[in-house]
Amino acid sequence: MSTPTMGRNRYKCGSPLVDGNQTNFVMQEYTLWKQKYLMHVDGALCVVRPAGDKSANPRFPRDCVSEGIGYGMLISAYLGDRPTFDGLYSFSQKFLNANGLMSWQVHPGQPKEIVGPGGATDADEDIAMALLVATERWGNTYRPLAKAQIDKVWEHEIDHGNFQVKPGDQWGDCK
């Protein structure tokens, strides 16, 4: 194993990811990730779980889950890819449940597209954080969206009896 290189391409946490230009490497991997996992759905974008993937459900090949949307929004916001960010956010808004949170599992193009109607708190928090990052990167257009998302998480995914985080908006208390 080679010793990590030092210098201006040093990864902030200590070791470089690869020899050479770290930014080019990250952007190359991001491009490959988008090619493999992003799917266009009615003018929006979703992150699919490919058939055969360990996390996928064979009953719903190429489904999209809210966690993937949240992660994708975070990645695209941090990397400055506004069209991808907006496409993912648009997808999240097409599949809102009664509480205004994204349904956690969607199988686009099927007769019953919403497979998992409840929100998933981790994904809803990631979406909120991504909207905050977008606010810092691209301006205040995203600020009210971030605040509304945070308010929905607070209202529907926090147990107000003990302030514990619930797994989603359609759960009872934390017991």
N, C-alpha and C positions, 0 to 999 in steps of 0.2 A: 504494500500500500504506500502510495506516495505521500509526502508531507504536504499539507495544504499550502497553497501559494499565498503570499502576502501581497499587499498593495491595494491599489484603488478598486479592484474588483472583489474585494473581500466582502463576504456575506456578513450582514450586521451582527448575527449571533456568533460569529467566530470563524467558521470554515466556509470556503467557497463551495458552491454547489458543484461546479465544474471548473476545469482550467479555462481561462479565457474570459470573455465578456459575459458577466452574469445576466445582464439585462437581455442580451440577445438570446441566451439560453431560456430564460423565463418566458419571453415572448414566443419563442419557437414552441415550447411545451404548451403554452396557452392556445396557440393556433391549432395544434394537434388535438388538444382537449375539445375545442369548439367543433372541429371537424367530426370527431368521434361521438360527442355527446349532445350537441345542440340539434334540435329539430324545430323546423318552422311549423307553426300551427295557427292558421287563420290570422296572419299578420303579427303574431307574437312568437316568442321562443320559449322552448322548455328544455330542460336537461333530462334526457331519457336514461332509463336503466336498460341497457341492451339485453336482449334475450340471451340467456345463458350466463349473465353476470351473477356473481355470488349473492348480491343483494336483491336481485330481481325475483319476482313472483312469476312462475311459469304460466299461471292463469292470466296474467296481464303483461304480455311481452311489450317492451318499449313503452312502459308507463312512465309518468312523470310524478315525482314526489316533491312536496314543498321544501324539504331539506335541500334538494338539488337546486331548486330555484333560489333559495336563500344563499347557498354557497356560491352559486353562479353570479348572483347580484354582487356579493362581496368581492369576488375575484375581479369581475369586470369593472367595478367602481374603483378598486385600488389600482388597476392597470390602465384606467382612463379610457375604457371602451364604452362610451355612452350608448351607441346603437344596440349593443348586446345587453347592456344594463336595462335600457328602456324596453327592449323586447321581452326580457325575463319578467320585468315588473308588470308589463301588459298581460302576460300569461297569468301571473298571480291574481290579477284583478278580474280575469274572465271566469275564475272558478272560486268565487267567494261564497262562504256559507252564510247562514242567517246572522251571524255575529260580525260579518264583514272581514273575516279572516280566510286565508286561502285553505280550501279543502286539501287535506294532506296527501291524497293519492288521486291522480287523474289519469285516465286511459284515453287520450285524445282520439277522436274519430270513431269511437265505438258508440253503439246505441245508448249505453249508460256510461257516460264519460267520467262522472264522479264516482269513484270506487270507495274512497275514504272521505266522508263528508266533514269530519271534525278537523279543527286546526291542530297543529303540532307546535307547542310552545317554542321549542328550540328553533324551528324554521321561522316562526313569526318574529322571534327576537333577531334572528339573522337578517331578515328582511328590513326590520327597523334600523338595525345597525348599518346596513348597506345604504339605506336612504339617508342616514346621517353622513356617511362618507360621501355620497353623491352631493349632498348640500355643500360640504366643504370643497369638493372638486369643481362642481358646475354651478353652484349658486343656489339661491333661496327657493327656486322652483320646487325643490324636493323637501324643504323644511316642513311645510304643513302636512305633507304626506307622511313624513317620519313621525311627526307629533301624533297624527291620527292613528298610525300603526302602534305606537307606544301606548296610547290611550286604550286601544282595543285589547292589547296584551294585558294591561293593568286591569281593565274591567272584567275580562272573561277568562284569564289564565292565571290569575293570582287568587289564592284562597284568602279572602279578606278577614277570616276568623283568626288566622295565625300568620298570614303573609307568606305562606309557602307557595312556591311555583308549582302549578299543576302541569301534568303532561300535555294537556291540550284544553281547548275551550269546552269540550263536551264531557268533561269528567266532573265528578262530584267533588267532595273535599279531598284532601290529601290522604285520607285513610283508604 
